[in-house]
């Protein structure tokens, strides 16, 4: 959050895409060795329920999106419902959940409501 507000405070974007950390803290130890042994923990650890970064990112992204701008977020299996709820609560519209090739809900796409 501090990075966003300090580096991008004068910019507005049509599209923000993020692959935030979404692994539950307790699940990190169960990841494949090639992931848990080589990826920085900060890139994996999404907190107790895997959604800590989303709670900060979703409302902050609205500040940096132009009207009708799009926010796209990668997510883990089983997180679509809660992320959809957060997006609605923050005032996003046209929320869509996109499945990957395995049929798993993988990306949330939402639009910043136009200010009138």
Secondary structure by P-SEA (a helix, b strand, c coil): caaaaaccccccccbbbbbccccccccccccccccccccccccccccccccaaaaaaaaaaaaaccccbbbbbbbcccaaaaaaaaaaaacccbbbbbbcccccccbbbbbccccc
